[in-house]
Amino acid sequence: QNIKKVESSKTTSLCTMKIPSALIVTCLHVASGFSPSQQPKLSVTTTPSSKTKSPSSLSFFGNFQKTATPDPEPLSIPGIGPEGCALPSPSGINTQPPPIQASIVLAIFAALTLSSIAFSSLLDTLTLNYEWVQTWRYTWPFLGVIYTAAGVTHFTLQKDYENIYPSKGAWGVWYVPGSPSFHVQWTGIAEILGGVGLIVGGLYDAFMPVFGTMPNVITPAGIESDAAAVLLLLTAVVTPANIFMYTHGAKLPMEGSEEVPVVGHVVRGVMQVVLFGLLYQMGEGTFDALLN
């Protein structure tokens, strides 16, 4: 009987201990919005290896990926395209203010003009005093082969020639109407026609002058002189493209070539002076006929 009393007292004490716990749990349920009969649902988080994901997690990670991996911007290649030619060139001229760039271009034109006049006068003197120069003069019309070949490349490498055409606003003064492709094409046609005319006229003057005269094309000076005069003017017209290569580092051709160093442009400038002098000597009769 004493043992039963002890056990009943233990049971009573345990019950009294459980009652506060039940009350606490009930209060928590009410405070959190659940009734005592409801149990809160546990959210299951999926691991990366799980095949199912909640829509909210998909949209979250989708937005994160869009903002974290933007499309890369295209890189500018030096000497190719307007963006590439805007990068600092080997000469560094395109980094100067536009008025300074325009002054440099004007100075280059002046230097080419004065040097060409001086070299042409030297050739005139040498031709009058040395017979070997007179004989050498018969080979000058073969420059037409170079012009004809260059004219053909205006169409086989049209995009490359368009690359060296001065971009709009170059040097702060270049606003010539017409697209680059238009100017590349018409100058190519002019080079082909002028080159062929120079070759034909030179061959005729060298081997067939005693059999008669060829019909005049532009002036009575003859087809050789007319073609040389046209090519001289054409060379002056395309000179801005050569200067653009120097000031802005434009490449020709675009693929597999490097920007021409400053020394290379100096050498080309000297060759252009020689070319101007030879063409003027051959086309002097045409210029005299047009002026008089």
C-alpha positions as CSV (number, residue, x, y, z in Angstrom):
1,Q,0.0,0.0,0.0
2,N,2.9,2.3,0.8
3,I,4.4,1.5,-2.6
4,K,1.2,2.4,-4.4
5,K,1.1,5.8,-2.7
6,V,4.7,6.5,-3.8
7,E,3.9,5.6,-7.4
8,S,0.7,7.7,-7.4
9,S,2.7,10.7,-6.0
10,K,5.3,10.4,-8.8
11,T,2.6,10.3,-11.4
12,T,0.9,13.3,-10.0
13,S,4.2,15.2,-10.0
14,L,4.9,14.3,-13.6
15,C,1.5,15.5,-14.6
16,T,2.0,18.8,-12.8
17,M,5.3,19.2,-14.7
18,K,3.7,18.5,-18.1
19,I,0.9,21.0,-17.7
20,P,3.1,24.1,-18.0
21,S,4.8,22.7,-21.0
22,A,1.5,22.2,-22.8
23,L,0.4,25.7,-21.9
24,I,3.6,27.2,-23.3
25,V,3.2,25.3,-26.6
26,T,-0.4,26.4,-26.9
27,C,0.6,30.0,-26.3
28,L,3.3,29.8,-29.0
29,H,0.8,28.3,-31.5
30,V,-1.7,31.1,-30.9
31,A,1.0,33.8,-31.1
32,S,2.3,32.5,-34.4
33,G,-1.2,32.3,-35.9
34,F,-1.8,28.5,-35.6
35,S,-4.5,26.8,-33.6
36,P,-3.5,24.1,-31.2
37,S,-4.9,21.5,-33.6
38,Q,-2.7,22.8,-36.5
39,Q,0.9,22.0,-36.9
40,P,3.3,24.3,-38.8
41,K,4.5,22.9,-42.1
42,L,8.2,22.5,-42.5
43,S,9.7,24.0,-45.7
44,V,11.9,21.6,-47.5
45,T,15.0,23.1,-49.1
46,T,16.3,21.4,-52.2
47,T,19.9,20.7,-52.7
48,P,21.7,21.6,-56.0
49,S,21.5,17.9,-56.9
50,S,17.6,18.0,-56.6
51,K,15.7,17.9,-59.8
52,T,12.8,20.1,-58.7
53,K,13.1,23.7,-57.8
54,S,10.5,26.2,-56.7
55,P,9.5,28.8,-59.2
56,S,10.8,31.6,-57.0
57,S,14.2,30.0,-56.8
58,L,14.3,29.6,-60.6
59,S,13.3,33.2,-61.3
60,F,15.8,34.4,-58.7
61,F,18.7,32.5,-60.2
62,G,17.6,33.4,-63.7
63,N,17.7,37.1,-62.9
64,F,21.0,36.7,-61.2
65,Q,22.5,35.1,-64.3
66,K,21.3,37.8,-66.6
67,T,22.8,40.6,-64.5
68,A,26.0,38.7,-63.6
69,T,27.0,37.8,-67.2
70,P,26.3,40.7,-69.5
71,D,27.2,40.4,-73.2
72,P,30.8,41.4,-73.7
73,E,31.4,44.6,-75.7
74,P,33.3,44.1,-79.0
75,L,37.0,45.0,-78.8
76,S,38.4,47.7,-81.0
77,I,41.3,46.6,-83.2
78,P,44.0,49.3,-83.8
79,G,43.9,50.5,-87.4
80,I,40.6,48.8,-88.3
81,G,37.3,50.6,-88.5
82,P,36.4,54.1,-87.1
83,E,36.8,52.8,-83.6
84,G,40.2,51.2,-84.2
85,C,41.4,54.3,-86.1
86,A,40.4,56.4,-83.1
87,L,42.9,54.6,-80.9
88,P,46.4,56.2,-80.6
89,S,48.3,55.7,-83.8
90,P,52.1,55.1,-84.1
91,S,52.5,58.8,-85.1
92,G,50.2,59.9,-82.2
93,I,48.8,62.7,-84.4
94,N,45.2,61.5,-83.9
95,T,45.5,62.2,-80.2
96,Q,46.1,65.9,-80.8
97,P,43.3,68.5,-80.9
98,P,41.6,68.8,-84.3
99,P,43.1,72.2,-85.2
100,I,46.6,70.8,-84.7
101,Q,45.7,67.7,-86.8
102,A,44.4,69.9,-89.6
103,S,47.6,72.0,-89.5
104,I,49.7,68.9,-89.8
105,V,47.7,67.6,-92.8
106,L,48.0,71.0,-94.5
107,A,51.8,71.0,-93.9
108,I,52.1,67.5,-95.4
109,F,50.3,68.7,-98.5
110,A,52.5,71.8,-98.8
111,A,55.7,69.7,-98.4
112,L,54.5,67.2,-101.0
113,T,53.7,70.0,-103.5
114,L,56.9,72.0,-103.1
115,S,59.1,68.8,-103.2
116,S,57.3,67.6,-106.3
117,I,57.8,70.9,-108.1
118,A,61.5,70.9,-107.2
119,F,62.0,67.3,-108.4
120,S,60.1,68.0,-111.6
121,S,62.3,70.9,-112.3
122,L,65.3,68.7,-111.7
123,L,64.0,66.1,-114.1
124,D,63.4,68.8,-116.7
125,T,67.0,70.0,-116.4
126,L,68.4,66.5,-116.6
127,T,66.3,65.6,-119.6
128,L,67.7,68.6,-121.5
129,N,71.3,68.0,-120.7
130,Y,71.7,64.2,-120.6
131,E,70.8,61.8,-123.3
132,W,70.5,58.8,-121.0
133,V,67.7,60.6,-119.2
134,Q,65.9,61.1,-122.6
135,T,66.2,57.4,-123.2
136,W,65.1,56.6,-119.7
137,R,62.0,58.7,-120.2
138,Y,60.6,56.1,-122.6
139,T,60.2,53.8,-119.7
140,W,58.1,56.2,-117.6
141,P,54.7,55.3,-119.2
142,F,55.1,51.8,-117.7
143,L,54.0,53.3,-114.5
144,G,50.6,52.7,-116.0
145,V,51.0,49.0,-115.2
146,I,51.2,49.9,-111.5
147,Y,48.2,52.1,-111.7
148,T,46.2,49.5,-113.6
149,A,47.0,46.8,-111.0
150,A,46.2,49.2,-108.2
151,G,42.9,50.0,-109.8
152,V,42.0,46.3,-109.9
153,T,42.7,45.9,-106.2
154,H,40.1,48.6,-105.5
155,F,37.6,45.9,-106.3
156,T,39.4,42.8,-105.1
157,L,40.2,44.5,-101.7
158,Q,37.4,47.0,-101.6
159,K,36.7,46.6,-97.9
160,D,40.4,47.1,-97.1
161,Y,40.5,50.3,-99.2
162,E,37.4,51.6,-97.5
163,N,39.2,51.1,-94.2
164,I,41.8,53.8,-95.2
165,Y,39.2,56.2,-96.4
166,P,39.2,59.1,-93.9
167,S,36.3,58.8,-91.5
168,K,33.8,61.5,-91.2
169,G,35.2,64.4,-89.2
170,A,38.8,63.3,-89.5
171,W,41.3,66.1,-88.6
172,G,38.2,68.2,-87.8
173,V,37.8,69.1,-91.5
174,W,36.9,66.0,-93.5
175,Y,33.3,66.1,-94.5
176,V,33.3,64.9,-98.1
177,P,29.9,63.7,-99.5
178,G,29.7,60.1,-100.7
179,S,30.2,56.8,-99.1
180,P,33.7,55.1,-98.8
181,S,32.6,52.4,-101.2
182,F,31.6,55.0,-103.8
183,H,35.0,56.8,-103.6
184,V,36.9,53.5,-103.7
185,Q,35.0,52.3,-106.8
186,W,35.3,55.5,-108.9
187,T,39.0,56.0,-108.1
188,G,39.6,52.3,-109.0
189,I,37.9,52.8,-112.4
190,A,39.9,56.0,-113.0
191,E,43.2,54.3,-112.1
192,I,42.5,51.4,-114.5
193,L,41.5,53.8,-117.4
194,G,44.4,56.1,-116.7
195,G,46.9,53.3,-116.4
196,V,45.8,51.7,-119.7
197,G,45.9,55.0,-121.4
198,L,49.4,55.7,-120.2
199,I,50.6,52.3,-121.4
200,V,49.0,52.6,-124.8
201,G,50.3,56.2,-125.3
202,G,53.8,55.3,-124.2
203,L,54.0,52.3,-126.5
204,Y,52.8,54.3,-129.4
205,D,55.2,57.2,-128.8
206,A,58.1,54.7,-128.4
207,F,57.5,52.4,-131.4
208,M,54.9,53.9,-133.8
209,P,55.2,57.7,-134.1
210,V,56.3,57.6,-137.7
211,F,53.2,55.8,-138.8
212,G,50.8,58.5,-137.9
213,T,49.2,60.2,-134.9
214,M,46.7,58.7,-132.5
215,P,43.3,60.5,-132.0
216,N,43.2,63.0,-129.3
217,V,41.4,62.1,-126.1
218,I,41.3,65.2,-124.0
219,T,43.8,67.7,-125.5
220,P,46.1,67.8,-128.7
221,A,49.0,66.8,-126.4
222,G,48.2,63.1,-127.0
223,I,46.9,60.2,-125.0
224,E,50.1,59.6,-123.0
225,S,50.1,63.2,-121.8
226,D,46.4,63.3,-121.1
227,A,46.6,60.0,-119.1
228,A,49.6,61.2,-117.1
229,A,47.8,64.4,-116.2
230,V,44.7,62.5,-115.1
231,L,46.8,60.2,-113.0
232,L,48.6,63.1,-111.4
233,L,45.3,64.7,-110.4
234,L,44.0,61.3,-109.2
235,T,47.0,60.7,-107.1
236,A,46.5,64.1,-105.4
237,V,42.9,63.2,-104.8
238,V,43.7,59.9,-103.1
239,T,46.5,61.4,-101.0
240,P,44.2,62.1,-98.0
241,A,43.8,58.3,-97.7
242,N,47.6,57.9,-97.4
243,I,47.8,60.7,-94.9
244,F,44.9,59.1,-92.9
245,M,47.1,55.9,-92.7
246,Y,49.8,58.1,-91.2
247,T,47.8,60.1,-88.8
248,H,45.3,57.5,-87.6
249,G,47.2,54.2,-88.3
250,A,44.6,52.8,-90.7
251,K,45.6,49.4,-92.1
252,L,45.8,48.2,-95.7
253,P,45.2,45.3,-95.9
254,M,43.3,44.8,-92.6
255,E,44.1,41.1,-92.2
256,G,47.7,40.0,-91.5
257,S,49.2,43.5,-91.5
258,E,50.6,45.8,-88.9
259,E,50.3,49.5,-88.6
260,V,53.0,51.2,-90.8
261,P,55.7,52.8,-88.7
262,V,56.5,56.5,-89.1
263,V,59.7,55.7,-91.1
264,G,57.5,53.7,-93.6
265,H,55.3,56.8,-94.2
266,V,58.4,58.9,-94.8
267,V,59.6,56.5,-97.4
268,R,56.2,56.5,-99.1
269,G,56.2,60.3,-99.1
270,V,59.5,60.4,-100.9
271,M,58.2,57.8,-103.5
272,Q,55.1,59.9,-104.0
273,V,57.2,63.0,-104.7
274,V,59.1,61.0,-107.4
275,L,55.7,59.8,-108.8
276,F,54.4,63.4,-109.0
277,G,57.5,64.6,-110.7
278,L,57.4,61.8,-113.4
279,L,53.7,62.3,-114.0
280,Y,54.0,66.0,-114.4
281,Q,56.9,65.7,-116.9
282,M,54.7,63.3,-119.0
283,G,51.6,65.4,-118.6
284,E,53.1,68.8,-119.0
285,G,51.7,69.2,-122.5
286,T,48.2,68.6,-121.3
287,F,48.4,71.1,-118.5
288,D,49.9,73.7,-120.9
289,A,47.0,73.0,-123.4
290,L,44.4,73.4,-120.7
291,L,45.9,76.6,-119.3
292,N,46.5,78.2,-122.7
